[in-house]
């Protein structure tokens, strides 16, 4: 399974679901994601506009 992060600027990225740690709203009410860094050295947080969970075998268009 994959997660598709939708960024506020309209762009997006795909990550393996096991790298996602949390989706939450910060103190300012912004939607945030916490994910594992690619080098596995820890977590980082970033603002998102939304997200989708993508299942294998399903074509999203």
N, C-alpha and C positions, 0 to 999 in steps of 0.2 A: 504494500500500500504506500502511496505517496501523498504528500501534502503540497498544495499549491498556495504559496503566499502571494497575496495581491497587495502591492505597495500603493501608497497614496498618490504617487506620480503616474499611476496607470500601468506600470511595468509589473512583472511577476517573476517568480522563480519556483522551481520544483525541488523538494528535498525528500529524502527517505523519512517516513513517519517516525522511525525509531530515533531520529535526531531531534524531534520536537519535544520540548520539555513542558511548555505552558503557553496558553493564550489567555490574556487578561487585560483589564483596563487599568491604566496607571492613575495616579492621583489627579491628573489633569483630564481624565476621561478618554484618553487616546487608547485605541486598541493596540496592544503590544504582543509580541511573540518572544519567547525565550527558546533558544535552540543551541545545540552543541556546535562548537567551532569545527571546521573541516579537519583541523589537525588534532582534534580531540583534547585540546589543552584546557578546556573549560566551556562555559556558556557565554552567550552574548544576547542582548536584548535589542529589538528593533521595532519600529512602528510599522503596522500593517493596516490596510483598509478592510481586509477580509481574508478568508482562506477557504479552500475546498479540500475535501478528502477524496482522493482518486483511487478507484479500485482497479486491480489488474483485470484485463479482459474486457473492459468497458471503454469505448471510444468516445471521448468528449470533443465536441466540435461546436 
